[in-house]
Amino acid sequence: MKRLMDRIGITQAFVQGLVLVGVSFFMSSWAMAEEYLVIAASPSLAAPLDALGRAFEEKHPGVKVQLYYGSGLELRQTIATMENRDRTKYFIGSGPIHVIAPGGDEVLTRLETRYYVLPQTRTPYAAASLVLVVPESLVDAPASFETVAQDGRIRIAVADPKLTVLGQKTDELLHALGTEETWKGRLDVATDARGVLDHLMNGKADAAIVFGPDAVRESNRVRVVAVAPGTIDRPVLHSMAMERYCPNRTLCEEFLGFVRGSDAQAIVKQLGYGVPGNGSSGSPAH
């Protein structure tokens, strides 16, 4: 393991994951009958990617989807090291990774500019919109974001814009809905989505703003009362693309086609995501 890490120069956890694929594939007799499709991804997308992977396996007997997670920086470093330092080891059609699915399209764009992924294969598969949530037991709830902006009595739990994408997007939405005076003394700031929902349930706020998938994960505690309109909130787009050294481009193309299909769209909608390109928010029903 240490020699592999020294040679490739990537993080231990990521190496361990990729090595396990190789060990399973070459050393286990039962694995010889299976083909692996390896996705390097952001841990923030574990839920949709795991669900999509399992659905793809059901439609493709003999194919096993392997997911290995790393931060955006780790993914970039891993791919860069593999393609630049290990040119004698990996070449077109022989790499250990099929698909790259980072947490944001900015990372994918950077990989495209270095030709670490094939630009023409970029495939949007999910979009996350902001939603307004209230405690499940609350009867008299605001019906829209505009209502919240107009009623100065409503206190809102939000994420810190300096720490998370959720906070940044929420801050942009609030500025689109009103001025600083509109929200003065009304915002209860938490670190992240989990903190926002905890503050809401602990009575520190009357409503909260999170992404659709966050609301779905806590659907037993909160309900969605409004989805941010596309005119003032641009959903966060999540895409994936084929890694340049992908060992089986045909299989990879099948997977990229699958995530654009109706079955995959139904899966991401159930998880609170929208379907890119059709104007649907995909947020949970309310």
Backbone as CSV, one residue per row, in Angstrom:
resi,resn,N_x,N_y,N_z,CA_x,CA_y,CA_z,C_x,C_y,C_z
1,MET,0.821,-1.202,0.000,0.000,0.000,0.000,0.861,1.260,0.000
2,LYS,1.908,1.261,0.846,2.746,2.447,0.914,3.436,2.703,-0.421
3,ARG,3.919,1.624,-1.095,4.569,1.814,-2.383,3.603,2.400,-3.397
4,LEU,2.344,1.951,-3.356,1.346,2.486,-4.277,1.096,3.951,-3.992
5,MET,0.997,4.292,-2.709,0.774,5.691,-2.353,1.948,6.556,-2.771
6,ASP,3.169,6.065,-2.563,4.350,6.836,-2.946,4.396,7.034,-4.449
7,ARG,3.980,6.014,-5.193,4.055,6.076,-6.643,2.984,7.000,-7.214
8,ILE,1.771,6.915,-6.639,0.677,7.701,-7.183,0.551,9.038,-6.475
9,GLY,0.835,9.046,-5.161,0.823,10.292,-4.420,-0.560,10.830,-4.132
10,ILE,-1.520,9.964,-3.772,-2.858,10.421,-3.467,-3.224,10.019,-2.054
11,THR,-4.389,10.444,-1.589,-4.770,10.234,-0.211,-4.950,8.762,0.110
12,GLN,-4.678,8.404,1.346,-4.714,7.001,1.756,-6.094,6.390,1.590
13,ALA,-7.148,7.103,2.010,-8.499,6.547,1.928,-8.886,6.268,0.491
14,PHE,-8.540,7.200,-0.389,-8.912,7.013,-1.790,-8.130,5.858,-2.399
15,VAL,-6.851,5.771,-2.079,-6.040,4.664,-2.582,-6.590,3.337,-2.094
16,GLN,-6.939,3.271,-0.809,-7.457,2.032,-0.263,-8.696,1.582,-1.012
17,GLY,-9.550,2.553,-1.353,-10.755,2.199,-2.089,-10.442,1.630,-3.445
18,LEU,-9.552,2.300,-4.178,-9.224,1.825,-5.522,-8.470,0.504,-5.480
19,VAL,-7.618,0.336,-4.498,-6.886,-0.923,-4.373,-7.846,-2.070,-4.097
20,LEU,-8.864,-1.804,-3.267,-9.839,-2.843,-2.976,-10.537,-3.313,-4.238
21,VAL,-10.785,-2.390,-5.156,-11.398,-2.789,-6.421,-10.481,-3.743,-7.169
22,GLY,-9.193,-3.363,-7.253,-8.248,-4.209,-7.963,-8.072,-5.562,-7.307
23,VAL,-7.972,-5.559,-5.978,-7.798,-6.815,-5.260,-8.999,-7.720,-5.460
24,SER,-10.194,-7.137,-5.328,-11.399,-7.940,-5.497,-11.498,-8.495,-6.907
25,PHE,-11.126,-7.652,-7.866,-11.290,-8.058,-9.258,-10.299,-9.147,-9.663
26,PHE,-9.056,-9.006,-9.239,-8.018,-9.923,-9.707,-7.801,-11.120,-8.789
27,MET,-8.176,-11.013,-7.518,-7.847,-12.068,-6.571,-9.027,-12.949,-6.187
28,SER,-10.267,-12.440,-6.326,-11.428,-13.222,-5.917,-12.052,-13.913,-7.119
29,SER,-12.230,-15.190,-7.023,-12.753,-15.940,-8.158,-14.170,-15.529,-8.502
30,TRP,-14.979,-15.224,-7.477,-16.352,-14.831,-7.760,-16.429,-13.485,-8.452
31,ALA,-15.465,-12.628,-8.174,-15.487,-11.302,-8.778,-15.127,-11.346,-10.254
32,MET,-14.474,-12.424,-10.703,-14.070,-12.512,-12.101,-15.273,-12.506,-13.031
33,ALA,-16.435,-12.889,-12.508,-17.636,-12.928,-13.330,-18.328,-11.562,-13.377
34,GLU,-17.836,-10.584,-12.616,-18.453,-9.275,-12.569,-17.567,-8.229,-13.230
35,GLU,-18.197,-7.174,-13.699,-17.461,-6.033,-14.215,-17.772,-4.847,-13.330
36,TYR,-16.739,-4.099,-12.973,-16.914,-2.974,-12.088,-17.045,-1.670,-12.867
37,LEU,-17.910,-0.787,-12.369,-17.997,0.581,-12.851,-17.674,1.462,-11.660
38,VAL,-16.532,2.115,-11.701,-16.016,2.858,-10.550,-16.323,4.342,-10.702
39,ILE,-16.973,4.912,-9.680,-17.323,6.328,-9.669,-16.583,7.014,-8.527
40,ALA,-15.785,8.018,-8.846,-15.123,8.841,-7.839,-15.994,10.066,-7.620
41,ALA,-16.434,10.290,-6.374,-17.475,11.281,-6.153,-17.301,12.039,-4.847
42,SER,-18.099,13.087,-4.718,-18.162,13.844,-3.476,-19.069,13.134,-2.489
43,PRO,-18.695,13.076,-1.208,-19.541,12.421,-0.210,-20.895,13.095,-0.036
44,SER,-21.013,14.353,-0.428,-22.291,15.052,-0.303,-23.350,14.475,-1.239
45,LEU,-22.920,13.695,-2.230,-23.846,13.119,-3.206,-24.003,11.620,-3.016
46,ALA,-23.670,11.128,-1.838,-23.728,9.684,-1.592,-25.128,9.124,-1.814
47,ALA,-26.156,9.822,-1.346,-27.518,9.293,-1.436,-27.983,9.090,-2.869
48,PRO,-27.927,10.117,-3.737,-28.398,9.895,-5.106,-27.512,8.950,-5.901
49,LEU,-26.206,9.022,-5.703,-25.315,8.165,-6.480,-25.444,6.703,-6.069
50,ASP,-25.610,6.463,-4.778,-25.806,5.093,-4.323,-27.109,4.535,-4.895
51,ALA,-28.174,5.333,-4.879,-29.463,4.883,-5.401,-29.389,4.647,-6.908
52,LEU,-28.735,5.557,-7.619,-28.597,5.386,-9.069,-27.738,4.168,-9.388
53,GLY,-26.687,3.952,-8.598,-25.820,2.795,-8.818,-26.565,1.489,-8.646
54,ARG,-27.368,1.398,-7.592,-28.123,0.165,-7.347,-29.158,-0.081,-8.450
55,ALA,-29.787,0.998,-8.913,-30.769,0.855,-9.990,-30.103,0.409,-11.286
56,PHE,-28.907,0.922,-11.554,-28.173,0.532,-12.757,-27.765,-0.942,-12.685
57,GLU,-27.346,-1.392,-11.511,-26.981,-2.801,-11.327,-28.162,-3.720,-11.609
58,GLU,-29.359,-3.316,-11.196,-30.541,-4.140,-11.420,-30.823,-4.332,-12.903
59,LYS,-30.520,-3.322,-13.689,-30.762,-3.387,-15.128,-29.580,-3.970,-15.894
60,HIS,-28.447,-4.137,-15.210,-27.242,-4.654,-15.876,-26.626,-5.762,-15.015
61,PRO,-27.203,-6.943,-15.060,-26.652,-8.073,-14.297,-25.179,-8.299,-14.660
62,GLY,-24.388,-8.559,-13.634,-22.962,-8.762,-13.864,-22.133,-7.504,-13.720
63,VAL,-22.797,-6.342,-13.557,-22.087,-5.085,-13.368,-22.228,-4.659,-11.912
64,LYS,-21.126,-4.281,-11.297,-21.109,-3.818,-9.912,-20.611,-2.381,-9.883
65,VAL,-21.429,-1.469,-9.340,-21.040,-0.064,-9.235,-20.304,0.144,-7.922
66,GLN,-19.087,0.668,-8.008,-18.266,0.955,-6.834,-18.134,2.462,-6.679
67,LEU,-18.463,2.965,-5.487,-18.389,4.388,-5.208,-17.272,4.674,-4.211
68,TYR,-16.404,5.627,-4.556,-15.327,6.056,-3.663,-15.357,7.567,-3.564
69,TYR,-15.304,8.050,-2.329,-15.568,9.453,-2.071,-14.316,10.233,-1.660
70,GLY,-14.324,11.489,-2.063,-13.257,12.403,-1.684,-13.729,13.829,-1.901
71,SER,-13.086,14.780,-1.247,-13.429,16.184,-1.447,-13.073,16.597,-2.867
72,GLY,-13.554,17.775,-3.267,-13.236,18.265,-4.602,-11.744,18.357,-4.830
73,LEU,-11.004,18.819,-3.819,-9.557,18.935,-3.935,-8.916,17.561,-4.076
74,GLU,-9.391,16.603,-3.277,-8.838,15.246,-3.359,-9.092,14.619,-4.725
75,LEU,-10.268,14.849,-5.276,-10.580,14.301,-6.596,-9.660,14.901,-7.660
76,ARG,-9.481,16.217,-7.602,-8.604,16.867,-8.585,-7.174,16.364,-8.456
77,GLN,-6.690,16.242,-7.221,-5.315,15.779,-7.012,-5.148,14.338,-7.468
78,THR,-6.142,13.517,-7.202,-6.075,12.113,-7.586,-5.980,11.966,-9.096
79,ILE,-6.876,12.634,-9.814,-6.898,12.526,-11.272,-5.640,13.131,-11.871
80,ALA,-5.214,14.280,-11.358,-4.015,14.932,-11.890,-2.790,14.053,-11.703
81,THR,-2.668,13.450,-10.533,-1.517,12.588,-10.261,-1.532,11.367,-11.150
82,MET,-2.672,10.756,-11.299,-2.801,9.555,-12.109,-2.447,9.841,-13.568
83,GLU,-2.898,10.991,-14.083,-2.697,11.273,-15.497,-1.341,11.897,-15.804
84,ASN,-0.756,12.588,-14.837,0.519,13.258,-15.096,1.729,12.438,-14.650
85,ARG,1.662,11.877,-13.444,2.804,11.154,-12.911,2.839,9.703,-13.377
86,ASP,1.666,9.143,-13.644,1.598,7.708,-13.938,1.262,7.417,-15.396
87,ARG,1.822,8.213,-16.301,1.548,8.007,-17.722,2.008,6.640,-18.208
88,THR,3.058,6.106,-17.593,3.545,4.792,-18.018,2.686,3.666,-17.473
89,LYS,1.882,3.964,-16.449,1.036,2.941,-15.850,-0.368,2.957,-16.427
90,TYR,-0.945,4.181,-16.559,-2.298,4.303,-17.062,-2.293,4.991,-18.421
91,PHE,-3.134,4.539,-19.306,-3.295,5.163,-20.611,-4.750,4.980,-21.027
92,ILE,-5.099,5.502,-22.177,-6.484,5.466,-22.620,-7.023,4.039,-22.588
93,GLY,-8.133,3.883,-21.882,-8.779,2.579,-21.811,-8.268,1.661,-20.723
94,SER,-7.370,2.147,-19.865,-6.809,1.262,-18.841,-6.860,1.843,-17.428
95,GLY,-7.474,3.007,-17.246,-7.494,3.633,-15.927,-8.397,2.909,-14.941
96,PRO,-8.275,3.226,-13.657,-9.081,2.558,-12.630,-10.435,3.203,-12.384
97,ILE,-10.719,4.350,-13.006,-11.937,5.108,-12.741,-12.736,5.287,-14.031
98,HIS,-14.046,5.113,-13.921,-14.918,5.318,-15.070,-15.509,6.733,-15.095
99,VAL,-16.072,7.148,-13.957,-16.859,8.385,-13.908,-16.408,9.261,-12.744
100,ILE,-16.415,10.575,-12.973,-16.134,11.550,-11.921,-17.421,12.313,-11.633
101,ALA,-17.825,12.350,-10.366,-19.054,13.058,-9.973,-18.767,13.943,-8.766
102,PRO,-18.154,15.109,-8.979,-17.816,15.994,-7.849,-19.051,16.676,-7.293
103,GLY,-18.877,17.389,-6.182,-20.002,18.021,-5.522,-20.530,19.255,-6.215
104,GLY,-19.791,19.812,-7.126,-20.247,21.000,-7.846,-19.661,21.014,-9.246
105,ASP,-20.349,21.666,-10.158,-19.892,21.671,-11.540,-18.617,22.477,-11.746
106,GLU,-18.263,23.324,-10.771,-17.014,24.087,-10.892,-15.815,23.146,-10.938
107,VAL,-15.839,22.106,-10.128,-14.746,21.125,-10.132,-14.686,20.411,-11.473
108,LEU,-15.835,20.057,-12.006,-15.882,19.364,-13.289,-15.336,20.253,-14.405
109,THR,-15.639,21.541,-14.341,-15.122,22.474,-15.341,-13.601,22.545,-15.290
110,ARG,-13.049,22.551,-14.096,-11.590,22.577,-13.960,-10.961,21.305,-14.528
111,LEU,-11.605,20.187,-14.287,-11.092,18.927,-14.830,-11.181,18.911,-16.348
112,GLU,-12.227,19.521,-16.892,-12.386,19.584,-18.345,-11.285,20.429,-18.985
113,THR,-10.954,21.542,-18.347,-9.942,22.426,-18.927,-8.579,21.751,-19.019
114,ARG,-8.333,20.775,-18.149,-7.071,20.029,-18.191,-7.210,18.713,-18.965
115,TYR,-8.380,18.499,-19.521,-8.692,17.282,-20.271,-8.546,16.029,-19.413
116,TYR,-8.852,16.161,-18.126,-8.843,15.014,-17.227,-10.140,14.216,-17.341
117,VAL,-11.193,14.893,-17.784,-12.435,14.204,-18.147,-12.767,14.618,-19.571
118,LEU,-13.593,13.829,-20.237,-13.956,14.126,-21.616,-15.099,15.143,-21.626
119,PRO,-14.856,16.381,-22.105,-15.846,17.460,-22.023,-17.200,17.104,-22.619
120,GLN,-17.208,16.383,-23.740,-18.471,16.077,-24.400,-19.324,15.081,-23.632
121,THR,-18.774,14.533,-22.538,-19.527,13.543,-21.766,-20.183,14.125,-20.517
122,ARG,-20.028,15.419,-20.279,-20.639,16.015,-19.080,-22.149,15.755,-19.095
123,THR,-22.651,15.206,-18.001,-24.053,14.804,-17.922,-24.697,15.332,-16.640
124,PRO,-25.510,16.392,-16.722,-26.257,16.852,-15.545,-27.297,15.799,-15.163
125,TYR,-27.391,15.495,-13.875,-28.334,14.463,-13.464,-29.213,14.879,-12.283
126,ALA,-28.879,15.964,-11.602,-29.682,16.400,-10.459,-29.470,17.887,-10.214
127,ALA,-30.474,18.538,-9.657,-30.379,19.947,-9.302,-31.033,20.157,-7.942
128,ALA,-30.403,20.968,-7.114,-30.913,21.209,-5.763,-31.423,22.643,-5.638
129,SER,-32.703,22.784,-5.317,-33.312,24.099,-5.121,-33.509,24.372,-3.637
130,LEU,-33.574,25.648,-3.292,-33.863,26.035,-1.919,-35.357,25.872,-1.641
131,VAL,-35.669,25.415,-0.433,-37.066,25.256,-0.032,-37.274,25.884,1.339
132,LEU,-38.506,26.277,1.589,-38.899,26.821,2.889,-39.598,25.714,3.661
133,VAL,-39.115,25.421,4.867,-39.694,24.341,5.664,-40.143,24.863,7.024
134,VAL,-41.115,24.144,7.588,-41.635,24.446,8.929,-41.774,23.124,9.672
135,PRO,-41.916,23.151,10.984,-42.151,21.905,11.717,-43.385,21.182,11.178
136,GLU,-43.311,19.872,11.106,-44.406,19.071,10.562,-45.714,19.344,11.284
137,SER,-45.654,19.625,12.565,-46.866,19.824,13.369,-47.464,21.221,13.246
138,LEU,-46.745,22.149,12.610,-47.228,23.530,12.514,-48.395,23.617,11.532
139,VAL,-49.511,24.187,11.984,-50.707,24.282,11.144,-50.715,25.574,10.340
140,ASP,-50.533,26.694,11.010,-50.601,28.003,10.361,-49.213,28.406,9.876
141,ALA,-48.845,27.954,8.667,-47.499,28.183,8.143,-47.530,29.171,6.981
142,PRO,-46.459,29.927,6.782,-46.394,30.839,5.630,-46.443,30.039,4.330
143,ALA,-47.094,30.584,3.328,-47.318,29.840,2.083,-46.261,30.094,1.020
144,SER,-45.399,31.077,1.226,-44.402,31.397,0.203,-43.239,32.162,0.809
145,PHE,-42.174,32.283,0.031,-41.023,33.072,0.460,-41.409,34.546,0.537
146,GLU,-42.269,34.987,-0.372,-42.702,36.381,-0.370,-43.471,36.710,0.911
147,THR,-44.275,35.755,1.367,-45.013,35.952,2.610,-44.062,36.136,3.786
148,VAL,-43.017,35.342,3.819,-42.017,35.436,4.883,-41.341,36.804,4.859
149,ALA,-41.024,37.278,3.653,-40.353,38.573,3.531,-41.244,39.707,4.022
150,GLN,-42.535,39.583,3.785,-43.471,40.665,4.132,-43.884,40.667,5.602
151,ASP,-43.811,39.504,6.255,-44.251,39.404,7.648,-43.037,39.479,8.582
152,GLY,-42.833,40.619,9.163,-41.667,40.841,10.008,-41.669,40.058,11.301
153,ARG,-42.763,39.387,11.613,-42.826,38.597,12.845,-42.200,37.217,12.680
154,ILE,-42.016,36.782,11.438,-41.500,35.433,11.179,-39.978,35.419,11.275
155,ARG,-39.482,34.558,12.131,-38.030,34.394,12.300,-37.590,33.172,11.494
156,ILE,-36.447,33.301,10.783,-36.014,32.242,9.864,-34.645,31.703,10.241
157,ALA,-34.512,30.392,10.274,-33.214,29.749,10.494,-32.518,29.603,9.148
158,VAL,-31.268,30.048,9.074,-30.500,30.001,7.827,-29.076,29.523,8.117
159,ALA,-28.400,29.068,7.065,-27.008,28.640,7.198,-26.070,29.824,7.015
160,ASP,-24.910,29.731,7.645,-23.902,30.790,7.566,-23.358,30.889,6.136
161,PRO,-23.488,32.048,5.478,-23.015,32.189,4.089,-21.503,32.094,3.937
162,LYS,-20.780,32.216,5.051,-19.317,32.145,4.978,-18.812,30.710,5.039
163,LEU,-19.696,29.759,5.360,-19.231,28.391,5.614,-19.722,27.353,4.614
164,THR,-20.876,27.547,4.022,-21.446,26.514,3.161,-22.065,27.095,1.896
165,VAL,-22.234,26.238,0.892,-22.942,26.625,-0.331,-24.394,26.948,0.002
166,LEU,-24.979,26.158,0.912,-26.348,26.443,1.339,-26.454,27.860,1.873
167,GLY,-25.511,28.265,2.704,-25.533,29.609,3.255,-25.379,30.676,2.185
168,GLN,-24.498,30.441,1.223,-24.287,31.400,0.138,-25.547,31.571,-0.702
169,LYS,-26.152,30.427,-1.059,-27.359,30.479,-1.884,-28.517,31.131,-1.120
170,THR,-28.617,30.830,0.174,-29.668,31.431,0.982,-29.491,32.945,1.069
171,ASP,-28.260,33.384,1.247,-27.970,34.811,1.332,-28.371,35.522,0.033
172,GLU,-28.069,34.884,-1.099,-28.456,35.457,-2.395,-29.975,35.562,-2.509
173,LEU,-30.671,34.526,-2.049,-32.131,34.529,-2.106,-32.724,35.626,-1.236
174,LEU,-32.197,35.779,-0.027,-32.711,36.805,0.875,-32.517,38.203,0.306
175,HIS,-31.390,38.422,-0.346,-31.136,39.727,-0.954,-32.077,39.973,-2.132
176,ALA,-32.469,38.900,-2.814,-33.413,39.047,-3.922,-34.825,39.338,-3.427
177,LEU,-35.128,38.872,-2.216,-36.469,39.035,-1.652,-36.650,40.349,-0.896
178,GLY,-35.556,40.921,-0.415,-35.685,42.141,0.374,-34.341,42.770,0.665
179,THR,-34.371,43.836,1.434,-33.158,44.565,1.809,-32.640,44.062,3.149
180,GLU,-31.511,44.585,3.573,-30.978,44.228,4.886,-31.967,44.578,5.986
181,GLU,-32.694,45.669,5.799,-33.686,46.089,6.786,-34.819,45.070,6.889
182,THR,-35.137,44.413,5.764,-36.205,43.407,5.755,-35.905,42.273,6.723
183,TRP,-34.629,41.891,6.800,-34.243,40.706,7.577,-33.569,41.051,8.901
184,LYS,-33.440,42.328,9.199,-32.759,42.741,10.422,-33.434,42.162,11.657
185,GLY,-32.639,41.430,12.458,-33.135,40.854,13.695,-34.021,39.636,13.525
186,ARG,-34.114,39.105,12.312,-35.032,37.986,12.048,-34.325,36.681,11.691
187,LEU,-33.014,36.727,11.525,-32.287,35.558,11.060,-31.592,34.835,12.203
188,ASP,-31.821,33.541,12.294,-31.124,32.700,13.265,-30.100,31.881,12.479
189,VAL,-28.827,32.216,12.629,-27.781,31.638,11.789,-27.176,30.386,12.416
190,ALA,-27.149,29.314,11.636,-26.537,28.052,12.061,-25.371,27.726,11.137
191,THR,-24.613,26.716,11.506,-23.422,26.367,10.729,-23.762,25.741,9.382
192,ASP,-24.656,24.762,9.386,-24.966,24.016,8.172,-26.430,23.600,8.182
193,ALA,-26.820,22.747,7.217,-28.220,22.341,7.091,-28.719,21.631,8.350
194,ARG,-27.898,20.761,8.902,-28.304,20.053,10.113,-28.576,21.037,11.247
195,GLY,-27.685,22.018,11.393,-27.870,23.017,12.428,-29.099,23.869,12.187
196,VAL,-29.352,24.214,10.926,-30.539,25.003,10.588,-31.805,24.283,11.037
197,LEU,-31.901,22.988,10.714,-33.092,22.221,11.071,-33.195,22.011,12.585
198,ASP,-32.070,21.828,13.243,-32.091,21.691,14.703,-32.597,22.973,15.360
199,HIS,-32.138,24.125,14.853,-32.593,25.400,15.402,-34.094,25.557,15.210
200,LEU,-34.578,25.136,14.049,-36.007,25.216,13.777,-36.797,24.352,14.759
201,MET,-36.353,23.117,14.935,-37.092,22.197,15.794,-36.965,22.543,17.274
202,ASN,-35.932,23.292,17.626,-35.759,23.714,19.022,-36.481,25.022,19.328
203,GLY,-37.228,25.525,18.364,-38.037,26.713,18.588,-37.320,28.030,18.441
204,LYS,-36.104,28.013,17.893,-35.363,29.262,17.726,-35.830,30.049,16.508
205,ALA,-36.593,29.390,15.629,-37.100,30.041,14.421,-38.469,29.462,14.080
206,ASP,-39.220,30.210,13.271,-40.555,29.769,12.851,-40.498,28.982,11.544
207,ALA,-39.490,29.252,10.741,-39.314,28.576,9.453,-37.824,28.476,9.175
208,ALA,-37.470,27.699,8.180,-36.051,27.521,7.850,-35.889,27.372,6.342
209,ILE,-34.692,27.686,5.869,-34.385,27.549,4.443,-33.262,26.525,4.281
210,VAL,-33.535,25.474,3.516,-32.549,24.428,3.238,-32.715,23.996,1.789
211,PHE,-31.875,23.067,1.337,-32.051,22.484,0.015,-33.103,21.383,0.084
212,GLY,-33.745,21.108,-1.042,-34.760,20.073,-1.107,-34.332,18.742,-0.522
213,PRO,-33.151,18.220,-0.867,-32.715,16.940,-0.304,-32.583,16.955,1.213
214,ASP,-32.188,18.104,1.784,-32.104,18.214,3.247,-33.490,18.030,3.866
215,ALA,-34.494,18.607,3.222,-35.857,18.505,3.732,-36.367,17.073,3.653
216,VAL,-36.047,16.382,2.566,-36.500,14.994,2.404,-35.897,14.103,3.481
217,ARG,-34.623,14.317,3.781,-33.971,13.495,4.800,-34.604,13.673,6.181
218,GLU,-35.255,14.822,6.404,-35.879,15.095,7.701,-37.392,15.207,7.559
219,SER,-37.963,14.477,6.614,-39.393,14.606,6.324,-40.281,14.156,7.477
220,ASN,-39.717,13.419,8.419,-40.506,13.025,9.591,-40.620,14.167,10.595
221,ARG,-39.783,15.181,10.441,-39.802,16.304,11.386,-40.299,17.603,10.759
222,VAL,-40.050,17.793,9.468,-40.411,19.062,8.821,-41.188,18.793,7.536
223,ARG,-41.861,19.828,7.067,-42.537,19.732,5.770,-42.217,20.971,4.937
224,VAL,-42.207,20.789,3.649,-41.920,21.874,2.714,-43.201,22.650,2.442
225,VAL,-43.133,23.973,2.594,-44.298,24.810,2.313,-44.112,25.661,1.062
226,ALA,-42.856,25.789,0.592,-42.618,26.579,-0.617,-41.275,26.204,-1.225
227,VAL,-41.206,26.299,-2.547,-39.971,26.091,-3.289,-39.557,27.429,-3.879
228,ALA,-38.300,27.787,-3.733,-37.831,29.075,-4.247,-38.045,29.139,-5.759
229,PRO,-38.719,30.164,-6.252,-38.957,30.274,-7.696,-37.659,30.449,-8.472
230,GLY,-37.641,29.865,-9.664,-36.430,29.920,-10.475,-36.020,31.318,-10.886
231,THR,-36.942,32.258,-10.807,-36.619,33.639,-11.178,-35.681,34.307,-10.187
232,ILE,-35.653,33.796,-8.952,-34.776,34.406,-7.948,-33.799,33.400,-7.335
233,ASP,-33.881,32.146,-7.729,-32.968,31.140,-7.194,-32.536,30.200,-8.314
234,ARG,-31.261,30.183,-8.600,-30.739,29.268,-9.604,-30.302,27.988,-8.895
235,PRO,-30.959,26.878,-9.187,-30.620,25.617,-8.502,-29.154,25.241,-8.690
236,VAL,-28.610,24.536,-7.695,-27.240,24.030,-7.778,-27.251,22.777,-8.644
237,LEU,-26.504,22.813,-9.733,-26.502,21.714,-10.689,-25.422,20.704,-10.337
238,HIS,-25.767,19.417,-10.426,-24.806,18.337,-10.198,-24.672,17.514,-11.482
239,SER,-23.432,17.380,-11.937,-23.161,16.650,-13.174,-22.063,15.623,-12.941
240,MET,-21.917,14.723,-13.891,-20.827,13.748,-13.882,-20.261,13.651,-15.292
241,ALA,-19.061,13.102,-15.398,-18.436,12.978,-16.711,-17.500,11.769,-16.736
242,MET,-17.186,11.327,-17.938,-16.315,10.164,-18.119,-14.854,10.554,-17.891
243,GLU,-14.161,9.800,-17.065,-12.733,10.025,-16.846,-11.967,9.675,-18.124
244,ARG,-10.943,10.440,-18.400,-10.224,10.304,-19.678,-9.700,8.891,-19.917
245,TYR,-9.206,8.229,-18.859,-8.623,6.897,-19.016,-9.629,5.783,-18.763
246,CYS,-10.911,6.117,-18.744,-11.986,5.156,-18.472,-11.719,3.800,-19.131
247,PRO,-11.728,2.708,-18.352,-11.370,1.393,-18.886,-12.431,0.757,-19.784
248,ASN,-13.678,1.251,-19.744,-14.730,0.680,-20.589,-15.687,1.807,-20.969
249,ARG,-15.410,2.454,-22.076,-16.204,3.610,-22.469,-17.638,3.233,-22.830
250,THR,-17.829,2.059,-23.379,-19.180,1.626,-23.730,-20.046,1.507,-22.476
251,LEU,-19.507,0.865,-21.439,-20.237,0.720,-20.184,-20.488,2.081,-19.555
252,CYS,-19.484,2.939,-19.601,-19.615,4.277,-19.031,-20.699,5.064,-19.754
253,GLU,-20.733,4.988,-21.080,-21.755,5.687,-21.856,-23.146,5.166,-21.512
254,GLU,-23.251,3.880,-21.250,-24.538,3.306,-20.855,-25.000,3.894,-19.517
255,PHE,-24.048,4.056,-18.592,-24.408,4.617,-17.294,-24.810,6.079,-17.428
256,LEU,-24.060,6.854,-18.205,-24.385,8.263,-18.399,-25.742,8.417,-19.085
257,GLY,-26.049,7.501,-19.988,-27.366,7.525,-20.612,-28.453,7.155,-19.622
258,PHE,-28.151,6.205,-18.748,-29.124,5.768,-17.742,-29.515,6.903,-16.813
259,VAL,-28.550,7.709,-16.357,-28.867,8.769,-15.394,-29.681,9.892,-16.019
260,ARG,-29.806,9.894,-17.348,-30.662,10.881,-18.017,-32.071,10.338,-18.246
261,GLY,-32.276,9.058,-17.986,-33.546,8.414,-18.270,-34.619,8.650,-17.221
262,SER,-35.830,8.212,-17.543,-36.988,8.442,-16.668,-36.858,7.728,-15.329
263,ASP,-36.283,6.523,-15.309,-36.129,5.797,-14.045,-35.202,6.558,-13.098
264,ALA,-34.105,7.050,-13.644,-33.160,7.808,-12.825,-33.772,9.127,-12.361
265,GLN,-34.530,9.771,-13.223,-35.170,11.031,-12.849,-36.146,10.835,-11.692
266,ALA,-36.860,9.720,-11.720,-37.789,9.421,-10.626,-37.038,9.234,-9.312
267,ILE,-35.857,8.619,-9.386,-35.056,8.370,-8.193,-34.587,9.686,-7.570
268,VAL,-34.033,10.575,-8.385,-33.507,11.826,-7.831,-34.641,12.715,-7.312
269,LYS,-35.802,12.652,-7.937,-36.943,13.439,-7.448,-37.389,12.960,-6.079
270,GLN,-37.400,11.639,-5.887,-37.791,11.095,-4.588,-36.855,11.547,-3.485
271,LEU,-35.610,11.854,-3.842,-34.623,12.295,-2.866,-34.610,13.809,-2.688
272,GLY,-35.528,14.502,-3.361,-35.634,15.945,-3.175,-34.889,16.780,-4.188
273,TYR,-34.292,16.150,-5.187,-33.579,16.885,-6.231,-34.507,17.183,-7.399
274,GLY,-34.111,18.146,-8.213,-34.815,18.430,-9.441,-34.134,17.730,-10.602
275,VAL,-34.823,17.721,-11.736,-34.276,17.137,-12.962,-33.763,18.274,-13.834
276,PRO,-32.479,18.340,-14.122,-31.919,19.446,-14.905,-32.540,19.543,-16.295
277,GLY,-32.817,20.768,-16.685,-33.200,20.998,-18.067,-34.677,20.959,-18.385
278,ASN,-35.516,20.593,-17.407,-36.943,20.542,-17.738,-37.781,21.535,-16.938
279,GLY,-37.092,22.390,-16.154,-37.812,23.413,-15.395,-38.482,22.910,-14.143
280,SER,-38.272,21.641,-13.828,-38.909,21.077,-12.632,-38.018,21.260,-11.440
281,SER,-38.599,21.697,-10.338,-37.806,21.863,-9.121,-37.473,20.538,-8.500
282,GLY,-38.367,19.562,-8.672,-38.117,18.247,-8.126,-38.164,18.190,-6.621
283,SER,-38.558,19.246,-5.970,-38.597,19.266,-4.523,-39.783,18.472,-4.014
284,PRO,-39.715,18.002,-2.782,-40.770,17.171,-2.252,-42.117,17.864,-2.280
285,ALA,-43.147,17.065,-2.449,-44.495,17.609,-2.522,-44.873,18.299,-1.217
286,HIS,-45.695,19.307,-1.323,-46.112,20.011,-0.120,-47.532,20.524,-0.305
